Each structure stands twice: as structure tokens, then as C-alpha cells.
């Protein structure tokens, strides 16, 4: 199952780059906010149908969940809008590398402190070197 998860994550990353290129171009045609709205509207409709037939959870318990856990919807909008705005200016590759660096840095901080229920994993020199290498890659890709 672990290797399937790696493959699934790789496919998700590939899809994300493809989606970023599509939405970067769409944003130039219809506007950044409109593109972001379109993404969430269509995605909500499709996911609503899938949920209707296959959902097993209790959506009615949303208001009983910890309030901080509900911020994900806001972060999703910030993420997609940032992509739609960035891609036309710097391209898909640079945008995706910058996104990955941001993800790695934040995940290191979250795991370092054991926030949000994650297992604690201290930041060490190898992790810092990996991030610095990614930053160097971003600079080199930008040349």
C-alpha cells in the first residue's frame, strides 16, 4: 500500500501541474477570481455527486469539529488563486517548484512541533540542506 501511495502522490503532482497550466491560461481569459470560482463550483458539483452515492461520513458533524480544522477551505482558495495568478507570470515549472518548497518548509515546521496531530520529527541539518537544494534548484530553473 505504501508504494501505491507514492505512485498516487506522483500522479496527483502531475495532475496539479497540468491543472495549473490550464487555470493559468483560463485566468487570462476570464479572470483570476472567476477561474478560482469556476474550479470550486465544478469541483463541488462533481464531488457532491460522488459523495451522494459513496459518502460514508457525517457531514452534519462539521460544526462539531474543531474550528481550526475548518480553515482548509480558505487555504484551498488561497492556494488555487495564487497558482492562477503566478503561472502566467513565471510559468508552471517555477510555480510548482516554489509551491513544493513552501509545502516542504511548512511540513517540516508542522512535524517539528507535532502540530495538527502529526508525529513529531525534529528539523535537522539534512532537512535544511534539502530545502536549500530546492531553493538553489528554483534559482537555476529560473535562469
C-alpha angles and dihedrals in degrees: 000000000000093000091046087055091054092050091046091051091049090051090048090052091050091049090049092055091048091048091048091055091048095048094042088058094041089051089060090052104043104011135269098265092044091051092050091049091048091053094052095041095052092039091051092051093050094043090046090058092047090048091049092059103029107022115125102172132085110255088180088070092065093103090052092056118098106280093230090061091062094065090086092088091057092047090051090057092047090049097049095042089051090052093048091051097042103045098066091051104041105013135245097283098053092041092052094047090050090048091051092049090051091049093049094047093048093045090052091052093046092049094042090061096031091237125172094019096300122142112259115253117172122232108248137180093267091057092046090049090051091053092047089051090053090050090051089049090052091052092047093047089052092058 
